[in-house]
Amino acid sequence: MSANPVIFWFRDDLRLADNPGLAAAHATGKPVLLLYVLDDASKEVRRLGGASRWWLDKSLRALAERIAAKGGRLILRRGAAEVVLAKLVREAGADAVYWNRRYGPARSIDERIKKALIADGAEANSFNGSLLAEPFALKTGSGGDYKVFTPFWKALLTNLVIPSASPEPRALQAFGNVKSEQIDDWKLHPSKPDWSSGLIKEWTPGEMGARKRLKDFLKGSIEGYAIGRDLPDQDQTSRLSPHLRFGEISPHQVWRAATHAQESGEAPARDIQKFLSEVAWRDFSYHLLYHDLKMGHLSWRRQFEDVDWRAGSKSELEAWQRGKTGYPIVDAGMRQLWATGFMHNRVRMIVASFFTKDLLVHWRKGEQWFWDTLVDADEANNANGWQWTAGTGADAAPYFRVFNPVLQGEKFDPNGAYVSEWVPELAKLPAKWIHAPWDAPEKTLAEAKVTLGETYPKPIIDHDFARKRALAAYKSPSQETSA
């Protein structure tokens, strides 16, 4: 313990396996001080929403247990990362800091920290621990940045080299008497009220939970994924998104496991390739954010900031948030989100289209709600997903594409199973009427014990009217040319 220690700074990489920054720090042979900083003070770091804070609480506890089992200790500090890290380097006498890179606005913090460390005679070493390929590593033939997913995906497949897994440290050691804050004092778990019971039933945060989820997915629901991933009543999505968001598993680990399942014949190639393209979409989102740091709050196609967006009335916004719009597939999605911290991807597009096109409210307000309620809220994916649906982003559907919530429900939830689960007051309606209960005969409604406007709300807006209003608001010569 006489040697000066090095610091490994955990961020969105809460795992011990295949963690290149941690492996490099451990390989020095010096004592490694393991640090996590809850940075709510830096302007470049977006404060986590409620559901993400719940997940972080559980993930940090799981990580601390794994570290302790290997003889080490996780140090927790709260504050602006620049201040916290500088103080800890002096306190511990550390001569190097290791971390895995960030690609959004927070990377400016890392750049300042690196400069300060070098100026003080310490090393700063960073690695890729969260993406398949870094944003600056993939360029178009003309040397530009990719703005459309399909050519990005093709380039990724052509150039991608999956590295060998970084070794997990066999043993760790607690360094000296460095003080740590207590996670209970951070109050990441909700209270007064505690709304997390549904999340607890749904999820197992932590590295081991991530590994199990990947294994179970590749052994089971991957078969038929290419089609089944669009059906919200089917359990055919991986649900790895929150584990990837917090770095409890790396995309390289996912890629290795998935390709092995394909090569060994354990899973169909069609399904594996579709799944891997969805993993690559996450990379694409970070590619966009890296090259446009304002993507999280400004339309990627800036001209759409000039759309005559509505503020949205309080009653409209609350109806959307609470799943009481009168459109069953929309309401089912919003209720699933509130109960579990998650929403099926197809339904995310439907509810986002309803918000931005039917209600004509800026995508930013919907993104903020998702940021607070999703356990997988991710600064790149969240913004890119909303902008794709709103028609304001890169590789976006044309702005004039407006999802019809009734037709979407009938197509992707044909038996009404998803709606029945999350909107139980409609569960006794025949599938023929469950996505448009206002069209059902009075006798059918009575038999199903449905009274529109009482047991289930009437639609808060007419879709045909809203569609025409949205097209008129979006349309302008500049937008027609570029959308």
C-alpha positions in Angstrom: 0.0 0.0 0.0 3.1 2.3 -0.1 2.7 3.0 -3.8 0.8 6.0 -4.9 -2.7 4.8 -6.0 -4.5 5.4 -9.2 -8.1 6.3 -9.4 -10.7 4.7 -11.6 -13.7 7.0 -12.0 -17.0 5.1 -12.7 -19.6 7.0 -14.7 -22.0 5.3 -17.1 -20.1 2.0 -16.8 -21.2 0.4 -13.6 -19.6 -3.0 -14.1 -16.4 -4.9 -13.5 -16.3 -7.2 -16.6 -15.3 -5.8 -20.0 -14.5 -2.4 -18.5 -11.4 -1.2 -20.4 -10.7 1.8 -18.1 -10.9 -0.3 -15.0 -8.8 -3.1 -16.5 -6.1 -0.6 -17.5 -6.1 0.9 -14.0 -5.8 -2.5 -12.4 -3.1 -3.5 -14.8 -0.8 -0.9 -13.4 -0.3 -3.0 -10.3 -0.9 0.0 -8.1 -3.7 0.3 -5.6 -6.9 1.3 -7.4 -9.2 3.7 -5.7 -12.7 3.1 -7.1 -14.8 6.3 -7.3 -18.3 7.3 -8.3 -19.3 10.9 -8.3 -23.0 12.0 -8.2 -22.6 15.2 -10.2 -25.8 17.3 -9.8 -23.8 20.6 -9.8 -22.1 20.8 -13.2 -24.1 22.6 -15.9 -23.0 20.1 -18.6 -24.5 17.2 -16.7 -28.3 16.8 -16.9 -29.8 15.9 -13.6 -31.2 12.4 -13.6 -35.0 11.9 -13.6 -36.8 10.1 -10.9 -36.8 6.6 -12.5 -33.2 6.8 -13.4 -32.3 7.9 -9.9 -34.1 4.8 -8.6 -32.1 2.6 -11.0 -28.8 4.3 -10.1 -29.4 3.6 -6.4 -29.9 -0.1 -7.0 -27.0 -0.3 -9.5 -24.5 1.4 -7.3 -25.5 -0.9 -4.4 -25.0 -4.0 -6.6 -21.7 -2.7 -7.8 -20.5 -1.9 -4.3 -21.4 -5.5 -3.3 -19.4 -7.0 -6.1 -16.4 -4.8 -5.3 -16.6 -5.7 -1.6 -16.7 -9.4 -2.5 -13.3 -8.9 -4.2 -11.8 -7.1 -1.2 -12.3 -3.5 -2.5 -14.5 -0.5 -1.6 -16.5 1.9 -3.7 -16.0 5.5 -2.8 -19.0 7.7 -3.2 -18.7 11.5 -3.4 -21.3 14.1 -4.4 -20.6 17.5 -6.1 -19.1 19.0 -9.2 -16.8 16.4 -10.7 -14.0 18.8 -11.3 -13.9 19.9 -7.7 -14.5 16.4 -6.2 -11.8 14.7 -8.3 -9.2 17.4 -7.8 -9.7 17.1 -4.0 -9.6 13.3 -4.0 -6.4 13.3 -6.1 -4.7 15.5 -3.5 -6.2 13.6 -0.6 -5.1 10.2 -1.8 -1.9 11.2 -3.4 -3.0 9.6 -6.7 -0.7 10.0 -9.7 -3.2 8.9 -12.4 -6.9 8.9 -13.1 -8.6 6.4 -15.5 -12.1 6.6 -17.0 -14.2 5.6 -19.9 -15.1 8.4 -22.3 -18.4 10.4 -22.5 -19.7 11.8 -25.8 -22.3 14.3 -24.9 -22.0 17.8 -23.3 -20.2 16.3 -20.3 -17.2 15.6 -22.3 -16.1 19.2 -21.9 -15.8 18.5 -18.1 -13.5 15.6 -18.9 -11.4 17.8 -21.2 -11.0 20.4 -18.4 -10.2 17.7 -15.8 -7.6 16.1 -18.1 -5.9 19.4 -18.7 -5.8 20.2 -15.0 -4.4 16.7 -14.1 -1.6 17.0 -16.6 -0.8 20.5 -15.4 -0.4 19.0 -11.9 1.9 16.3 -13.1 -0.7 13.5 -13.0 -1.8 11.2 -15.8 -5.3 11.1 -17.3 -6.2 8.0 -19.3 -9.5 7.5 -21.1 -11.0 4.6 -23.0 -14.0 3.5 -25.0 -16.2 1.6 -22.7 -19.7 2.4 -23.9 -20.0 2.3 -27.7 -19.4 -0.1 -30.5 -17.4 2.5 -32.4 -16.7 6.0 -31.3 -18.2 9.0 -33.2 -14.9 10.3 -34.5 -14.0 6.8 -35.8 -16.6 6.5 -38.5 -16.7 8.9 -41.5 -18.4 9.0 -44.8 -16.4 8.5 -48.0 -16.1 12.3 -48.3 -14.9 12.6 -44.7 -18.2 13.9 -43.3 -20.4 12.7 -40.5 -23.2 10.2 -41.0 -26.7 11.7 -40.9 -28.8 8.7 -42.1 -28.8 5.4 -40.2 -28.7 2.9 -43.1 -25.3 4.0 -44.5 -24.1 4.4 -40.9 -25.1 0.8 -40.2 -23.3 -0.4 -43.4 -20.2 1.5 -42.5 -20.2 0.1 -39.0 -20.5 -3.5 -40.2 -17.7 -2.9 -42.7 -15.3 -1.3 -40.2 -16.2 -2.7 -36.8 -13.6 -4.6 -35.0 -14.8 -6.1 -31.7 -11.9 -6.1 -29.2 -11.2 -9.0 -26.8 -13.1 -8.6 -23.6 -11.2 -6.6 -21.0 -10.4 -8.9 -18.0 -12.4 -8.5 -14.8 -10.1 -7.9 -11.8 -9.9 -11.1 -9.8 -9.2 -9.1 -6.6 -9.4 -5.5 -5.4 -8.2 -3.8 -2.4 -9.6 -1.0 -0.2 -7.2 2.0 -0.2 -6.3 3.6 3.1 -8.8 5.6 5.1 -10.4 7.6 2.2 -13.8 8.6 3.3 -17.0 7.8 1.4 -20.4 9.2 1.5 -23.4 6.9 2.3 -25.7 6.1 -0.6 -28.7 6.3 1.8 -27.9 10.0 2.3 -28.3 10.7 -1.5 -32.0 9.7 -1.2 -32.1 8.4 -4.8 -34.9 6.0 -3.8 -38.3 7.8 -3.9 -40.2 8.5 -0.8 -43.4 10.4 0.2 -44.7 8.7 -1.8 -42.6 5.7 -2.8 -43.9 5.0 -6.4 -41.3 2.4 -7.2 -43.2 -0.9 -6.4 -43.8 -1.6 -10.1 -40.2 -1.0 -11.0 -39.0 -3.3 -8.3 -41.2 -6.1 -9.7 -40.0 -5.5 -13.2 -36.3 -5.0 -13.0 -33.1 -6.3 -11.5 -30.5 -3.5 -11.8 -26.8 -4.3 -11.6 -24.2 -6.2 -13.6 -25.5 -9.7 -12.8 -29.0 -8.7 -13.7 -27.8 -7.4 -17.0 -25.9 -10.7 -17.8 -28.9 -12.8 -16.9 -31.2 -10.6 -19.0 -29.0 -11.0 -22.1 -28.6 -14.7 -21.5 -32.3 -15.3 -21.1 -33.1 -13.2 -24.2 -30.7 -15.1 -26.5 -31.9 -18.4 -25.2 -35.6 -17.6 -25.7 -37.4 -14.5 -27.1 -34.7 -13.7 -29.7 -36.4 -16.2 -32.0 -39.0 -14.2 -34.0 -37.5 -10.9 -32.8 -37.4 -9.3 -36.3 -41.2 -9.4 -36.4 -42.1 -9.8 -32.7 -40.3 -6.7 -31.6 -43.1 -4.6 -33.0 -45.8 -6.4 -31.1 -46.2 -4.8 -27.6 -48.2 -7.7 -26.1 -45.3 -10.1 -26.9 -42.2 -10.5 -24.7 -39.8 -10.3 -27.6 -37.7 -7.3 -26.9 -34.4 -7.6 -25.1 -35.1 -5.0 -22.3 -31.4 -4.4 -22.1 -31.7 -0.7 -22.6 -31.5 0.4 -19.0 -28.6 -2.0 -18.4 -26.8 -0.5 -21.4 -27.6 3.0 -20.4 -25.9 2.5 -17.0 -23.1 0.5 -18.4 -23.9 -2.7 -16.5 -23.1 -4.5 -19.7 -21.2 -3.2 -22.7 -22.4 -3.2 -26.3 -19.3 -5.3 -27.1 -20.4 -7.9 -24.7 -23.8 -7.9 -26.3 -22.3 -8.1 -29.8 -20.1 -11.0 -28.9 -22.9 -13.0 -27.2 -25.3 -12.3 -30.1 -22.9 -13.3 -32.9 -22.0 -16.4 -31.0 -25.6 -17.3 -30.7 -26.0 -16.9 -34.5 -22.8 -18.7 -35.4 -23.6 -21.7 -33.1 -27.1 -21.9 -34.6 -28.7 -21.2 -31.3 -30.6 -18.2 -32.8 -31.8 -17.3 -36.3 -29.5 -15.0 -38.3 -32.4 -12.8 -39.4 -33.4 -12.1 -35.8 -29.8 -11.6 -34.6 -29.0 -9.1 -37.3 -32.1 -7.1 -36.6 -31.2 -7.1 -32.9 -27.7 -5.9 -33.6 -29.0 -3.1 -35.9 -31.0 -1.9 -32.9 -27.9 -2.0 -30.7 -26.2 0.0 -33.5 -29.0 2.6 -33.5 -27.8 3.5 -30.0 -24.4 4.2 -31.4 -26.0 6.3 -34.2 -27.8 8.4 -31.6 -24.5 9.1 -29.9 -22.9 9.8 -33.2 -25.5 12.5 -33.8 -25.2 13.9 -30.3 -21.4 14.1 -30.5 -21.6 16.2 -33.6 -24.5 18.3 -32.3 -24.4 18.9 -28.5 -27.6 20.8 -28.6 -29.6 17.9 -29.9 -31.1 17.3 -26.5 -33.0 20.5 -26.5 -33.0 21.9 -30.0 -34.5 20.3 -33.1 -31.7 18.7 -35.1 -33.3 20.3 -38.2 -33.3 23.8 -36.7 -36.0 25.1 -39.0 -38.5 23.1 -37.1 -37.9 25.3 -34.0 -40.0 27.8 -36.0 -43.1 25.6 -36.1 -46.0 27.2 -34.4 -45.9 24.7 -31.5 -48.8 24.8 -29.0 -48.1 25.1 -25.3 -50.7 22.4 -24.7 -53.3 23.0 -22.1 -52.8 21.6 -18.6 -55.7 19.2 -19.1 -54.2 17.9 -22.3 -50.8 17.3 -20.9 -52.1 15.6 -17.8 -54.4 13.4 -19.9 -51.3 12.3 -22.0 -49.1 11.8 -18.9 -51.7 9.8 -17.0 -52.9 7.7 -20.0 -56.3 9.2 -20.2 -56.4 10.6 -23.8 -59.2 8.4 -24.9 -57.0 6.6 -27.4 -56.4 3.1 -26.0 -53.0 2.3 -27.4 -51.7 5.7 -26.3 -53.1 5.3 -22.9 -51.8 1.8 -22.5 -48.3 2.9 -23.3 -48.4 5.8 -20.9 -49.7 3.6 -18.1 -47.0 1.0 -18.7 -44.4 3.7 -18.5 -45.7 5.0 -15.2 -46.0 1.6 -13.7 -42.8 0.0 -14.9 -40.4 2.8 -16.0 -40.5 1.3 -19.4 -42.5 1.4 -22.6 -42.4 -0.8 -25.6 -40.5 0.8 -28.5 -43.4 0.7 -31.1 -45.7 2.3 -28.5 -43.1 5.0 -27.8 -43.4 6.1 -31.4 -47.2 6.1 -31.2 -47.4 8.2 -28.1 -44.7 10.5 -29.3 -46.5 11.0 -32.6 -49.7 11.7 -30.7 -47.9 14.3 -28.5 -46.1 16.1 -31.3 -48.6 15.8 -34.2 -52.1 15.4 -32.6 -51.5 17.8 -29.7 -48.9 19.8 -31.6 -46.7 20.3 -28.6 -42.9 20.6 -28.9 -41.2 17.3 -28.7 -38.9 18.7 -26.0 -41.8 18.7 -23.5 -42.5 15.0 -24.2 -38.8 14.2 -24.0 -38.7 15.8 -20.6 -41.5 13.5 -19.3 -39.7 10.5 -20.7 -36.5 11.7 -19.1 -38.2 11.7 -15.7 -40.1 8.4 -16.0 -38.0 6.0 -18.1 -35.4 3.8 -16.3 -33.5 3.8 -19.6 -33.6 7.6 -20.1 -30.5 8.3 -22.2 -29.4 11.7 -23.4 -28.7 10.5 -26.9 -31.4 7.8 -27.5 -34.2 9.7 -25.8 -33.7 12.9 -27.9 -33.0 11.0 -31.1 -36.1 8.9 -30.7 -38.4 11.8 -30.0 -36.9 13.8 -32.9 -37.3 10.8 -35.3 -41.0 10.6 -34.5 -41.5 14.3 -34.6 -39.9 14.6 -38.0 -37.3 17.1 -36.7 -34.3 14.9 -36.5 -31.7 13.1 -38.6 -32.9 10.1 -40.6 -36.4 11.2 -39.7 -39.7 10.0 -41.1 -41.1 12.7 -43.2 -42.7 15.4 -41.1 -46.0 14.7 -42.9 -46.1 11.2 -41.5 -48.7 11.2 -38.7 -49.4 8.0 -36.9 -53.1 7.2 -36.6 -53.4 5.7 -33.1 -56.4 3.6 -34.0 -54.8 2.0 -37.0 -51.5 1.6 -35.2 -53.3 -0.2 -32.4 -55.2 -2.5 -34.8 -52.0 -3.4 -36.7 -49.6 -4.0 -33.8 -52.1 -5.1 -31.0 -54.6 -6.9 -33.2 -56.1 -8.9 -30.4 -56.2 -6.0 -27.9 -54.0 -7.9 -25.4 -51.7 -5.0 -24.7 -54.6 -2.6 -24.2 -56.4 -5.0 -22.1 -53.5 -5.4 -19.8 -52.8 -1.7 -19.2 -56.3 -0.3 -19.7 -58.3 -2.9 -17.8 -61.5 -0.9 -18.0 -61.7 -1.8 -21.7 -60.6 -5.4 -21.2 -64.1 -6.9 -21.8 -64.5 -5.1 -25.1 -64.2 -7.3 -28.2 -60.9 -6.8 -30.1 -62.9 -5.3 -33.0 -63.8 -2.3 -30.9 -61.0 -2.0 -28.3 -58.9 0.4 -30.2 -61.9 2.7 -31.1 -64.5 2.2 -28.3 -66.4 5.2 -29.5 -67.4 3.3 -32.6 -68.7 0.3 -30.6 -72.5 -0.3 -30.5 -74.2 0.9 -27.2 -75.1 -2.7 -26.4 -71.5 -3.8 -26.8 -70.3 -1.0 -24.5 -72.9 -1.9 -21.9 -72.0 -5.6 -21.9 -68.4 -4.6 -21.4 -69.3 -2.2 -18.6 -67.8 0.8 -20.5 -69.4 4.2 -20.3 -67.5 6.7 -22.4 -66.8 9.8 -20.5 -67.2 8.0 -17.2 -65.4 4.7 -16.9 -63.1 5.6 -19.8 -62.5 9.1 -21.3 -63.7 10.2 -24.7 -60.9 11.2 -27.1 -59.5 14.6 -26.0 -59.0 15.6 -29.7 -60.3 14.4 -33.1 -57.4 12.8 -34.9 -58.4 13.9 -38.4 -58.7 17.5 -37.3 -55.3 17.2 -35.5 -53.6 15.7 -38.4 -54.7 18.5 -40.7 -53.6 21.1 -38.1 -50.2 19.5 -37.8 -49.6 19.4 -41.5 -50.5 23.1 -41.8 -48.2 24.0 -38.9 -45.2 22.1 -40.1 -45.5 23.1 -43.7 -43.3 25.9 -45.1 -41.1 26.2 -48.2 -37.9 25.7 -46.2 -39.3 22.6 -44.4 -40.7 21.1 -47.6 -37.2 21.3 -49.2 -35.3 19.8 -46.3 -37.7 17.3 -44.7 
